[in-house]
């Protein structure tokens, strides 16, 4: 009775191993072919993350300058708190992205490309989670700003 369950478990493990291998090979192929230091989708996240950090800085400056003499409204305080949380997540995301981005000379070494691809595959879930959290905070900020405009 246990043998069929063991066989199913083994088959599941083999499928996971094959899936992981396919991800590494496809990532390696993309890195090797382009000679890029970061995958295309990470480059987009890096640019969006940098832009968001600049917007948060401008938002904080704007709120602080308009409310210097007066107390900050509850809506502005909530926006500031969201901006601070966004900055924390953006920093974590930047650190995670730095671990999968190779600076300096772009190599065509197969071994280095495979190691880099392995790092990218291992870190993908973490990066996706941080990007999703950042999007959630962005949506909350957009809602606050729209409410404030009304």
Backbone as ProteinMPNN parsed JSONL, in Angstrom:
{"seq_chain_A": "XXXXXXXXXXXXXXXXXXXXXXXXXXXXXXXXXXXXXXXXXXXXXXXXXXXXXXXXXXXXXXXXXXXXXXXXXXXXXXXXXXXXXXXXXXXXXXXXXXXXXXXXXXXXXXXXXXXXXXXXXXXXXXXXXXXXXXXXXXXXXXXXXXXXXX", "coords_chain_A": {"N_chain_A": [[0.819, -1.193, 0.0], [1.99, 1.203, 0.681], [3.906, 1.513, -1.267], [2.831, 2.499, -3.832], [2.23, 5.137, -3.107], [4.738, 6.076, -2.409], [5.948, 5.923, -4.912], [4.483, 7.865, -6.295], [5.245, 10.135, -4.855], [7.996, 10.165, -5.437], [7.881, 10.542, -8.207], [6.769, 13.11, -8.257], [8.877, 14.573, -7.089], [10.852, 14.22, -9.035], [9.68, 15.564, -11.182], [9.634, 18.187, -10.148], [12.404, 18.636, -9.982], [13.098, 18.513, -12.694], [11.619, 20.723, -13.629], [12.896, 22.81, -12.228], [15.447, 22.584, -13.342], [14.863, 23.236, -16.015], [14.121, 25.926, -15.702], [16.57, 27.033, -14.879], [18.188, 26.491, -17.124], [16.822, 27.946, -19.152], [16.999, 30.551, -18.133], [19.792, 30.802, -18.019], [20.369, 30.613, -20.716], [19.148, 32.955, -21.705], [20.663, 34.908, -20.341], [23.257, 34.315, -21.283], [22.964, 34.614, -24.039], [22.231, 37.326, -24.347], [24.245, 38.57, -22.979], [23.847, 40.115, -20.851], [23.87, 41.858, -17.704], [21.769, 41.735, -16.014], [18.551, 40.282, -15.929], [15.996, 41.003, -18.322], [13.408, 41.562, -17.245], [14.079, 42.175, -14.624], [15.499, 44.511, -14.977], [13.466, 46.289, -15.644], [12.055, 46.337, -13.209], [14.008, 47.446, -11.582], [14.258, 50.043, -12.678], [11.628, 51.04, -12.216], [11.556, 50.897, -9.434], [13.556, 52.74, -8.7], [12.397, 55.093, -9.701], [10.088, 55.236, -8.134], [11.212, 55.657, -5.614], [12.24, 58.246, -5.948], [9.84, 59.676, -6.355], [8.623, 59.321, -3.842], [10.373, 60.704, -2.208], [10.013, 63.317, -3.181], [7.303, 63.634, -2.519], [7.354, 63.514, 0.297], [8.903, 65.823, 0.806], [7.213, 67.784, -0.246], [4.893, 67.579, 1.379], [5.976, 68.158, 3.891], [6.913, 70.778, 3.492], [4.597, 72.27, 2.924], [3.169, 72.034, 5.243], [4.644, 73.149, 7.34], [4.292, 75.139, 9.349], [1.815, 74.495, 10.367], [0.0, 71.744, 11.89], [0.4, 68.449, 10.645], [-2.018, 67.036, 8.538], [-4.308, 64.28, 9.085], [-4.604, 62.693, 6.821], [-2.336, 63.422, 5.322], [-0.384, 62.541, 7.103], [-0.88, 59.816, 7.045], [-0.208, 59.341, 4.377], [2.518, 59.953, 4.493], [3.378, 57.905, 6.234], [2.806, 55.666, 4.643], [4.586, 56.21, 2.564], [7.024, 55.954, 3.895], [6.962, 53.226, 4.573], [6.929, 52.199, 1.963], [9.457, 53.029, 1.125], [11.066, 51.449, 2.787], [10.448, 48.85, 1.853], [11.222, 49.185, -0.794], [13.952, 49.507, -0.45], [14.679, 46.955, 0.507], [13.999, 45.512, -1.773], [15.762, 46.621, -3.636], [18.184, 45.717, -2.552], [17.855, 42.946, -2.849], [17.74, 42.806, -5.622], [20.285, 43.676, -6.28], [21.756, 41.465, -5.639], [21.233, 39.719, -7.69], [22.141, 41.009, -9.851], [24.875, 41.502, -11.863], [27.601, 43.483, -11.699], [29.971, 45.344, -13.632], [32.289, 43.773, -15.849], [30.78, 42.14, -18.559], [30.254, 38.826, -18.985], [30.949, 36.0, -21.056], [31.312, 33.557, -20.129], [30.449, 30.277, -19.623], [30.219, 28.876, -17.198], [30.085, 30.971, -15.246], [27.779, 32.187, -16.132], [25.893, 30.154, -15.681], [26.015, 29.988, -12.862], [25.107, 32.564, -12.208], [22.537, 32.431, -13.296], [21.432, 30.461, -11.647], [21.392, 31.83, -9.201], [19.568, 33.849, -9.894], [17.207, 32.349, -10.323], [16.816, 31.235, -7.773], [16.352, 33.561, -6.276], [14.111, 34.695, -7.418], [11.455, 34.323, -6.417], [11.525, 35.757, -3.989], [12.04, 38.348, -4.945], [9.772, 38.764, -6.54], [7.796, 38.689, -4.552], [8.462, 40.944, -2.972], [8.132, 42.968, -4.907], [5.395, 42.72, -5.364], [4.378, 43.442, -2.837], [5.239, 46.084, -2.786], [3.725, 47.116, -4.889], [1.186, 46.891, -3.741], [1.337, 48.782, -1.664], [1.737, 51.036, -3.251], [-0.742, 51.175, -4.548], [-2.363, 51.724, -2.326], [-1.367, 54.247, -1.675], [-2.082, 55.689, -3.973], [-4.868, 55.605, -3.718], [-5.206, 57.084, -1.361], [-4.199, 59.581, -2.22], [-6.017, 60.224, -4.273], [-8.328, 60.383, -2.73], [-7.66, 62.569, -1.187], [-7.571, 64.586, -3.092], [-10.242, 64.865, -3.773]], "CA_chain_A": [[0.0, 0.0, 0.0], [2.869, 2.359, 0.757], [4.717, 1.606, -2.467], [2.289, 3.427, -4.826], [2.366, 6.506, -2.597], [6.158, 6.386, -2.544], [6.201, 6.14, -6.343], [3.905, 9.175, -6.646], [6.134, 11.139, -4.259], [9.227, 10.182, -6.225], [7.566, 11.17, -9.497], [6.618, 14.538, -7.991], [10.213, 15.131, -6.885], [11.53, 14.232, -10.333], [9.073, 16.646, -11.966], [10.15, 19.438, -9.598], [13.804, 18.753, -10.387], [13.109, 18.845, -14.129], [11.133, 22.1, -13.753], [13.977, 23.675, -11.756], [16.493, 22.539, -14.368], [14.404, 24.006, -17.183], [14.215, 27.351, -15.35], [17.991, 27.418, -14.886], [18.677, 26.469, -18.503], [16.245, 29.059, -19.916], [17.593, 31.786, -17.608], [21.184, 30.815, -18.48], [20.354, 30.892, -22.161], [18.86, 34.376, -21.886], [21.823, 35.674, -19.879], [24.387, 34.048, -22.168], [22.657, 35.159, -25.362], [22.228, 38.791, -24.321], [25.442, 39.081, -22.32], [23.342, 41.128, -19.938], [24.189, 41.662, -16.297], [20.499, 41.493, -15.319], [17.505, 39.874, -16.847], [15.18, 42.118, -18.821], [12.336, 41.92, -16.319], [14.67, 42.806, -13.451], [15.852, 45.873, -15.348], [12.235, 47.066, -15.523], [11.773, 46.513, -11.787], [15.011, 48.382, -11.061], [13.879, 51.401, -13.096], [10.402, 51.425, -11.507], [11.915, 51.07, -8.032], [14.27, 54.014, -8.583], [11.428, 56.161, -9.935], [9.229, 55.294, -6.959], [11.989, 56.281, -4.529], [12.276, 59.682, -6.235], [8.5, 60.207, -6.103], [8.392, 59.358, -2.395], [11.178, 61.799, -1.682], [9.324, 64.552, -3.536], [6.064, 63.675, -1.752], [7.703, 63.894, 1.673], [9.315, 67.23, 0.799], [6.031, 68.601, -0.498], [4.035, 67.589, 2.572], [6.676, 68.846, 4.979], [7.032, 72.207, 3.218], [3.286, 72.922, 2.992], [2.634, 71.955, 6.6], [5.697, 73.458, 8.298], [3.766, 75.898, 10.487], [0.623, 73.812, 10.873], [0.129, 70.311, 12.107], [0.154, 67.644, 9.453], [-3.347, 66.422, 8.572], [-4.285, 62.82, 9.243], [-4.397, 62.112, 5.496], [-0.926, 63.614, 4.983], [0.402, 61.665, 7.973], [-1.041, 58.462, 6.504], [0.613, 59.292, 3.155], [3.92, 59.881, 4.909], [3.624, 56.559, 6.757], [2.861, 54.77, 3.488], [5.83, 56.486, 1.84], [8.115, 55.365, 4.687], [6.875, 51.78, 4.372], [7.36, 51.956, 0.584], [10.909, 53.182, 1.078], [11.664, 50.261, 3.41], [10.298, 47.721, 0.929], [12.053, 49.495, -1.964], [15.34, 49.235, -0.065], [14.829, 45.503, 0.507], [13.95, 45.085, -3.169], [17.027, 47.039, -4.243], [19.224, 44.801, -2.063], [17.645, 41.643, -3.492], [18.089, 42.947, -7.032], [21.743, 43.781, -6.377], [22.311, 40.123, -5.533], [21.083, 39.011, -8.97], [22.698, 41.854, -10.897], [26.327, 41.451, -11.876], [28.179, 44.732, -12.188], [31.302, 45.213, -14.21], [32.393, 43.181, -17.181], [29.781, 41.148, -18.927], [31.034, 37.66, -19.373], [30.339, 34.956, -21.866], [31.731, 32.303, -19.518], [29.296, 29.418, -19.383], [30.143, 28.573, -15.77], [29.603, 32.162, -14.547], [26.396, 32.378, -16.555], [25.089, 29.172, -14.957], [25.948, 30.412, -11.453], [24.246, 33.744, -12.164], [21.172, 31.962, -13.542], [20.999, 29.773, -10.438], [21.068, 32.89, -8.245], [18.332, 34.499, -10.351], [16.074, 31.447, -10.1], [16.61, 31.138, -6.328], [15.885, 34.836, -5.734], [12.937, 35.183, -8.14], [10.275, 34.36, -5.543], [11.719, 36.867, -3.053], [11.889, 39.595, -5.699], [8.362, 38.876, -6.913], [7.034, 39.008, -3.344], [8.725, 42.343, -2.621], [7.504, 43.81, -5.928], [3.945, 42.686, -5.121], [4.124, 44.275, -1.646], [5.425, 47.477, -3.185], [2.54, 47.475, -5.679], [0.074, 47.067, -2.807], [1.511, 50.089, -1.031], [1.506, 52.047, -4.279], [-2.186, 51.282, -4.715], [-2.883, 52.423, -1.153], [-1.006, 55.66, -1.796], [-2.93, 56.262, -5.018], [-6.193, 55.791, -3.147], [-5.107, 58.228, -0.426], [-4.024, 60.823, -2.988], [-7.3, 60.497, -4.915], [-9.246, 60.827, -1.67], [-7.215, 63.913, -0.779], [-7.924, 65.519, -4.18], [-11.685, 65.089, -3.685]], "C_chain_A": [[0.866, 1.262, 0.0], [3.661, 2.563, -0.527], [4.126, 2.528, -3.54], [2.416, 4.885, -4.386], [3.819, 6.967, -2.713], [6.502, 6.686, -3.999], [5.66, 7.494, -6.793], [4.781, 10.299, -6.088], [7.428, 11.276, -5.033], [8.999, 10.864, -7.574], [7.409, 12.68, -9.338], [7.96, 15.224, -7.812], [10.977, 15.229, -8.198], [10.987, 15.369, -11.195], [9.555, 18.005, -11.466], [11.593, 19.68, -10.013], [13.912, 19.126, -11.863], [12.668, 20.287, -14.341], [12.214, 23.096, -13.339], [15.109, 23.734, -12.78], [16.12, 23.338, -15.606], [14.497, 25.5, -16.915], [15.665, 27.827, -15.396], [18.524, 27.48, -16.309], [18.121, 27.642, -19.296], [16.804, 30.4, -19.447], [19.042, 31.908, -18.071], [21.262, 31.183, -19.957], [20.114, 32.381, -22.42], [20.054, 35.237, -21.483], [22.996, 35.526, -20.838], [24.184, 34.706, -23.526], [22.759, 36.684, -25.381], [23.516, 39.367, -23.752], [25.092, 40.123, -21.277], [23.74, 40.81, -18.506], [22.93, 41.435, -15.463], [19.471, 41.084, -16.352], [16.628, 41.074, -17.198], [14.108, 42.519, -17.817], [12.869, 42.5, -15.023], [15.066, 44.239, -13.76], [14.635, 46.782, -15.251], [11.903, 47.349, -14.059], [12.751, 47.505, -11.175], [14.64, 49.816, -11.416], [12.64, 51.888, -12.352], [10.689, 51.694, -10.035], [12.635, 52.406, -7.817], [13.321, 55.195, -8.758], [10.518, 56.338, -8.722], [9.949, 55.951, -5.782], [12.065, 57.792, -4.719], [10.921, 60.33, -5.951], [8.209, 60.311, -4.61], [9.173, 60.493, -1.747], [10.51, 63.14, -1.961], [8.03, 64.717, -2.739], [6.34, 64.108, -0.318], [8.087, 65.361, 1.744], [8.116, 68.146, 0.638], [5.146, 68.696, 0.739], [4.699, 68.364, 3.696], [6.761, 70.35, 4.737], [5.685, 72.916, 3.318], [2.744, 72.961, 4.406], [3.684, 72.273, 7.663], [5.143, 74.14, 9.544], [2.582, 75.186, 11.15], [0.93, 72.354, 11.173], [-0.206, 69.582, 10.816], [-1.212, 66.978, 9.597], [-3.223, 64.91, 8.675], [-4.053, 62.134, 7.901], [-2.931, 62.244, 5.075], [-0.025, 62.712, 5.828], [0.315, 60.22, 7.461], [-0.219, 58.3, 5.224], [2.094, 59.183, 3.497], [4.269, 58.49, 5.432], [3.707, 55.536, 5.629], [4.158, 54.957, 2.71], [7.027, 55.878, 2.573], [8.134, 53.851, 4.513], [7.34, 51.407, 2.959], [8.872, 52.049, 0.465], [11.616, 51.968, 1.683], [11.605, 49.063, 2.47], [11.171, 47.942, -0.303], [13.524, 49.217, -1.669], [15.606, 47.723, -0.065], [14.862, 44.957, -0.926], [15.247, 45.43, -3.883], [18.162, 46.102, -3.835], [19.089, 43.424, -2.712], [18.036, 41.689, -4.96], [19.596, 43.059, -7.234], [22.399, 42.404, -6.323], [22.19, 39.339, -6.834], [21.629, 39.821, -10.136], [24.213, 41.831, -10.777], [26.835, 42.753, -12.47], [29.55, 44.452, -12.787], [31.248, 44.538, -15.559], [31.336, 42.109, -17.395], [30.52, 39.97, -19.522], [30.23, 36.726, -20.256], [30.782, 33.598, -21.342], [30.492, 31.484, -19.159], [29.118, 29.13, -17.896], [29.588, 29.757, -14.988], [28.143, 32.432, -14.887], [25.474, 31.412, -15.821], [24.939, 29.543, -13.482], [25.009, 31.597, -11.299], [22.785, 33.336, -12.371], [20.609, 31.252, -12.312], [20.604, 30.788, -9.366], [19.755, 33.568, -8.612], [17.105, 33.643, -10.063], [15.774, 31.34, -8.602], [15.983, 32.402, -5.76], [14.581, 35.334, -6.36], [11.711, 35.314, -7.244], [10.354, 35.535, -4.569], [11.489, 38.211, -3.756], [10.44, 39.812, -6.094], [7.499, 39.264, -5.716], [7.226, 40.476, -2.946], [8.079, 43.3, -3.623], [5.99, 43.849, -5.732], [3.58, 43.528, -3.9], [4.241, 45.75, -1.985], [4.237, 47.963, -4.018], [1.326, 47.692, -4.79], [0.157, 48.423, -2.122], [1.28, 51.221, -2.027], [0.011, 52.258, -4.493], [-2.828, 52.013, -3.541], [-2.581, 53.915, -1.223], [-1.857, 56.351, -2.855], [-4.332, 56.53, -4.491], [-6.215, 56.977, -2.202], [-5.022, 59.551, -1.177], [-5.322, 61.188, -3.685], [-8.335, 60.987, -3.899], [-8.927, 62.257, -1.266], [-7.607, 64.956, -1.828], [-9.41, 65.855, -4.135], [-11.929, 66.144, -2.664]], "O_chain_A": [[0.508, 2.267, -0.614], [4.047, 3.69, -0.837], [4.885, 3.299, -4.126], [2.679, 5.763, -5.208], [4.088, 8.113, -3.072], [7.268, 7.608, -4.28], [6.301, 8.192, -7.579], [5.028, 11.295, -6.768], [7.904, 12.388, -5.259], [9.822, 11.661, -8.024], [7.864, 13.444, -10.189], [8.169, 16.327, -8.318], [11.673, 16.215, -8.443], [11.755, 16.06, -11.864], [9.853, 18.886, -12.272], [11.964, 20.802, -10.356], [14.732, 19.966, -12.234], [13.269, 21.005, -15.141], [12.427, 24.104, -14.013], [15.659, 24.801, -13.049], [16.958, 24.033, -16.18], [14.902, 26.264, -17.791], [15.946, 28.913, -15.903], [19.236, 28.42, -16.665], [18.864, 28.28, -20.042], [17.056, 31.287, -20.262], [19.478, 32.988, -18.47], [22.115, 31.965, -20.378], [20.79, 32.992, -23.249], [20.416, 36.178, -22.189], [23.656, 36.511, -21.167], [25.112, 35.284, -24.093], [23.307, 37.263, -26.318], [23.847, 40.523, -24.013], [25.939, 40.918, -20.869], [23.924, 39.65, -18.139], [23.022, 40.986, -14.321], [19.529, 41.501, -17.509], [16.544, 42.039, -16.438], [13.92, 43.709, -17.564], [12.158, 43.264, -14.37], [14.977, 45.102, -12.886], [14.756, 47.928, -14.82], [11.517, 48.464, -13.71], [12.364, 48.32, -10.337], [14.696, 50.704, -10.565], [12.605, 53.033, -11.903], [10.125, 52.621, -9.453], [12.348, 53.118, -6.854], [13.429, 56.19, -8.04], [10.215, 57.464, -8.329], [9.343, 56.722, -5.037], [11.965, 58.541, -3.747], [10.862, 61.414, -5.37], [7.61, 61.29, -4.164], [8.676, 61.159, -0.839], [10.447, 64.001, -1.084], [7.699, 65.828, -2.326], [5.644, 64.969, 0.22], [7.645, 66.073, 2.646], [8.017, 69.171, 1.313], [4.7, 69.785, 1.101], [4.041, 69.148, 4.38], [6.687, 71.126, 5.691], [5.636, 74.064, 3.76], [1.941, 73.833, 4.736], [3.628, 71.731, 8.767], [5.483, 73.764, 10.666], [2.392, 75.28, 12.363], [1.96, 71.811, 10.773], [-1.001, 70.056, 10.005], [-1.528, 66.421, 10.648], [-2.172, 64.337, 8.389], [-3.379, 61.106, 7.842], [-2.349, 61.302, 4.538], [0.972, 62.184, 5.336], [1.311, 59.496, 7.447], [0.393, 57.255, 5.005], [2.833, 58.42, 2.874], [5.331, 57.954, 5.114], [4.56, 54.649, 5.645], [4.76, 53.986, 2.251], [7.939, 55.346, 1.94], [9.197, 53.259, 4.327], [8.057, 50.423, 2.777], [9.497, 51.238, -0.219], [12.635, 51.511, 1.164], [12.591, 48.345, 2.307], [11.789, 47.003, -0.804], [14.256, 48.747, -2.539], [16.631, 47.268, -0.573], [15.645, 44.062, -1.246], [15.771, 44.622, -4.649], [19.0, 45.734, -4.659], [20.089, 42.808, -3.082], [18.597, 40.728, -5.488], [20.125, 42.592, -8.242], [23.471, 42.199, -6.893], [22.952, 38.401, -7.065], [21.585, 39.372, -11.281], [24.764, 42.11, -9.712], [26.528, 43.082, -13.616], [30.192, 43.448, -12.477], [30.293, 44.704, -16.317], [31.054, 41.292, -16.518], [31.314, 40.117, -20.451], [29.001, 36.679, -20.201], [30.642, 32.592, -22.038], [29.598, 31.968, -18.464], [27.996, 29.139, -17.39], [28.706, 29.575, -14.149], [27.366, 32.855, -14.031], [24.39, 31.801, -15.385], [23.851, 29.422, -12.919], [24.205, 31.638, -10.368], [21.897, 33.846, -11.687], [19.437, 31.426, -11.977], [19.585, 30.616, -8.697], [18.924, 33.832, -7.743], [16.081, 34.154, -9.611], [14.61, 31.352, -8.202], [15.161, 32.321, -4.848], [14.003, 36.307, -5.874], [11.003, 36.319, -7.312], [9.362, 36.23, -4.35], [10.823, 39.095, -3.219], [9.93, 40.929, -5.992], [6.579, 40.072, -5.846], [6.259, 41.165, -2.623], [7.536, 44.332, -3.23], [5.369, 44.896, -5.913], [2.583, 44.249, -3.923], [3.442, 46.568, -1.529], [3.797, 49.102, -3.863], [0.519, 48.583, -5.054], [-0.844, 49.131, -2.015], [0.693, 52.246, -1.682], [-0.447, 53.395, -4.607], [-3.73, 52.828, -3.732], [-3.42, 54.746, -0.877], [-2.305, 57.48, -2.651], [-4.919, 57.571, -4.787], [-7.142, 57.787, -2.238], [-5.687, 60.522, -0.817], [-5.7, 62.359, -3.69], [-9.117, 61.894, -4.183], [-9.831, 63.06, -1.032], [-7.94, 66.089, -1.479], [-9.804, 66.985, -4.422], [-13.078, 66.505, -2.412]]}, "name": "protein", "num_of_chains": 1, "seq": "XXXXXXXXXXXXXXXXXXXXXXXXXXXXXXXXXXXXXXXXXXXXXXXXXXXXXXXXXXXXXXXXXXXXXXXXXXXXXXXXXXXXXXXXXXXXXXXXXXXXXXXXXXXXXXXXXXXXXXXXXXXXXXXXXXXXXXXXXXXXXXXXXXXXXX"}
